[in-house]
Amino acid sequence: MSSEAAAIDLENTALTLWNGPLGLPDFSRIGDGDFGPVFDAALKAHAAEIDVIANSEDRPTVDNTLKALELAGDALDRVSSIFWCRAGAHTNDDIQALERDISPKMARHFSAISMNEKLFARIDDLYERRASLNLDPETLRVLERSWKGFVRAGAKLYADGKKRLATINEELASLGAKFGQNVLADERDWVLFLDEGDLAGLPEFVKSAMAQAAESRGQKGRYAVTLSRSIYEPFTTFSQRRDLREKAFRAFTMRGQNGGATDNGAVVKKTLELRAEKAKLVGYESFAALKLDDTMAKTPAAVMSLLEPVWDKAREKAAADEIDLQRLAAAEGSNEKLAAWDWRHYQEKLRAEKYAFDEAELKPYLQLERVIEACFDVATRLFGVTFVERQGIPAWHPDARVFEVRNANGSFRGLFLADYFARPSKRSGAWMSALQSGYKLGNGSTPIIYNIMNFAKPAEGEPALLSLDEAKTLFHEFGHALHGMLTDVTWPSVAGTSVSRDFVELPSQLYEHWLTVPEVLEKHALHYKTGKPMPKALLDKMLAARTFGAGFNTVEFTSSALVDMAYHARADAPENPLAFEAETLEKLHMPDAIVMRHRTPHFQHVFSGEGYSAGYYSYMWSEVLDADAFAAFEETGNAFDPAMAERLRKYIYSAGGSADPEELYTAFRGKMPTPDAMMEKRGLI
């Protein structure tokens, strides 16, 4: 460790002493060059805290071992939360270089903790005596999860195995960082500039977003197709230029597979090899078996028992839709077989034919600001929390906004930050994370939660208008945010979204349902020019069309989940992952005119870190729960039923990982669901 690191005063750096407004970090005092030295010092400080716990001669107790372990590393938590926020939401060459350096350092550091024999001996001692310790249910669960986490991380391996596992973890961390940076580079560097004559079929909202994207890239007066979904998807939906749709489609689906420095082929191959080796080292048949051990599904077989019937229904639905799409294409004079860059285009025409409206009709009623208000309003009606924007407080980027969160009685609950617009310095997609979790242990901590989106930024003075899917995304991520903000637990390791991967999507996917509750739309879906609510006829058509496109959407998603599981349920890694992807899809009889929502070379959920690896299925697993959970409200006849909302708060949004997820869901609903409600919600049965 450098002498500079040793000299860092962790009590007095803006990265660890958060004395900005409302208890936030003072982002105005944080420079890119500050992270490296503070990380080194914080890692050293955390290692010293771990040594004190591990080397104690006192008999292990919950206080001197489990509690001490949970509260150790505060400075490291703080610098990490700011850094990873920056790495995702507002990166640059310096931050990316740091990410490549810090990722393996962090992996090495946490491997050393997991494999510390003295530390594990103390946890193991508590675990063996757990029945006699009189622990409350939450503390017992934390102890059991902690013990199992150590074992799964290699605590029981011999020295050589520990050394090899630590090396694997370090390599995987580096590979994950490289994968994500390669995808970002391909997304950032590809752009298709167009002129007025190239815009046939595009509604004003698409042209406006493309004009803004071109201007931000120094091409004022022109129009830019980028690989942000907020531009790519509407462009390929509405553009009448088949040749341009194909160009955009090929660029989008080839992210991470363009040869050269940003190609992810070798990264994926090495990642899969190391994951398979890691699983064997810690005693599992496959990486999927390792990852699923601590989930609701438990086994790859259970995952497949959910995905396979859904896949069959989705293919049937997509095949029926394809006949209609080919008919529409032929009616326009096309003799070409329907291709993947045609599907969205003709699906939108089919929607107009069947339901007499298209996406462009909805956009004027889905202003970003109104959808944000709707998110807040629903949270207030369900849970009593309120949100007040505090302007002028600096965050990681000028677009990031700060909201104070208060309980029904007016007391301070925490902070919510939101960063809504796409930019080249931000990775694609949408996500929720925390600068600070909420818990009661020690001195306690209030939640500071943030959402990141990638909506097209409007021209100065113009409102941002969302598609229905984008509005659902905003509600989805805000559902995650509420899971973090409403947390009411003692232990940090089970706070907020610290739950099993196939339970974590329940609060987010469930929250999406309230967007299309008629009284919410009537209040908040107001035309951006006239201020008038969405006409009832349009609202009725939109609600009637909710399951339209179910075949396409479900094939897109489920194929990605099945390929993810195919990669990771193997005992070894495929020799050629991209060939294996193609073979797997061929065996599944993947429709020619649909592609995976996330192809392997840019499947960031799975390869940019281990987050959703062998876990992409979890969105659908949680969807089984969310369809059944919203049905509980529908059965009362009131989408805001107070008694049901209180049960939802208590057992789902506030409970974190304090109890087994099946136990929590059953406490809320009285039973576990079957997939039928989910299949019906998707329009597959």
Sequence and secondary structure as in RCSB ss.txt:
>XXXX:A:sequence
MSSEAAAIDLENTALTLWNGPLGLPDFSRIGDGDFGPVFDAALKAHAAEIDVIANSEDRPTVDNTLKALELAGDA
LDRVSSIFWCRAGAHTNDDIQALERDISPKMARHFSAISMNEKLFARIDDLYERRASLNLDPETLRVLERSWKGF
VRAGAKLYADGKKRLATINEELASLGAKFGQNVLADERDWVLFLDEGDLAGLPEFVKSAMAQAAESRGQKGRYAV
TLSRSIYEPFTTFSQRRDLREKAFRAFTMRGQNGGATDNGAVVKKTLELRAEKAKLVGYESFAALKLDDTMAKTP
AAVMSLLEPVWDKAREKAAADEIDLQRLAAAEGSNEKLAAWDWRHYQEKLRAEKYAFDEAELKPYLQLERVIEAC
FDVATRLFGVTFVERQGIPAWHPDARVFEVRNANGSFRGLFLADYFARPSKRSGAWMSALQSGYKLGNGSTPIIY
NIMNFAKPAEGEPALLSLDEAKTLFHEFGHALHGMLTDVTWPSVAGTSVSRDFVELPSQLYEHWLTVPEVLEKHA
LHYKTGKPMPKALLDKMLAARTFGAGFNTVEFTSSALVDMAYHARADAPENPLAFEAETLEKLHMPDAIVMRHRT
PHFQHVFSGEGYSAGYYSYMWSEVLDADAFAAFEETGNAFDPAMAERLRKYIYSAGGSADPEELYTAFRGKMPTP
DAMMEKRGLI
>XXXX:A:secstr
  HHHHH  TTSSTTTS  SGGG   GGG  GGGHHHHHHHHHHHHHHHHHHHHT  S   IIIIIIHHHH  HH
HHHHHHHHHHHHHHS  HHHHHHHHHHHHHHHHHHHHHHT HHHHHHHHHHHHTGGGTT  HHHHHHHHHHHHHH
HHTTTTS HHHHHHHHHHHHHHHHHHHHHHHHHHHHHHH  EEE GGG TT  HHHHHHHHHHHHHTT TTSEEE
 SSHHHHHHHHHH   HHHHHHHHHHHHTTT SSGGG  HHHHHHHHHHHHHHHHHTT SSHHHHHHTTSSS SH
HHHHHHHHHHHHHHHHHHHHHHHHHHHHHHHTT  S   TTTHHHHHHHHHHHHHS  HHHHGGG BHHHHHHHH
HHHHHHHH  EEEE TT   SSTT EEEEEE TTS EEEEEEEEEE  TTS SS EEEEEE  B STT B  EEE
EEEEE    TT   B  HHHHHHHHHHHHHHHHHHS   S GGGSTT S HHHHTHHHHHHHGGGG HHHHHHH 
B TTT  B  HHHHHHHHHTTTTTHHHHHHHHHHHHHHHHHHHSSSS  SSHHHHHHHHHHHTT  TT   SS G
GG HHHHSSSTTTTTTTHHHHHHHHHHHHHHHHHHHT TT HHHHHHHIIIIITTTTSS HHHHHHHHHSS   T
HHHHHHHT  
